[in-house]
Amino acid sequence: MNQEQLIRIQLMEQEVNQLNQQLQLIEENIREFGELISSLNEIENNKNKDILTNLGKRVYLPVEIKDNKLIVDVGKRNFVKKTISETKEIANNQTEKLTETKQEIIERLEILQEEINNLIVEIEKEQNKKR
């Protein structure tokens, strides 16, 4: 195995590790958007105007819903009032984008795996010739 092949394998392995980390983050975000949509559905179907809101770390605060508009951070700390339906649409759009990106990463991982396998076969052939 020559130095160039070794470097190529190392670079591909680094890219695989980075892509796997990105994939984990994307899957976590998709899961969170799913939970958000589920919560929005629950609020939308809740005839009782009292809910528990999560403050974090399993601490909840009982609150009364006084308005059917939500305040949504649309980026750069810009807040806009949105209906539950509009908010679900935003969450669904984000989920679609994340799912597309996830698929692109999976396809790149498959290509990298194929390249690594081909390189390993090439290295094995070279080693067999030397024997």
Disulfide bonds with the S-S distance in Angstrom:
none
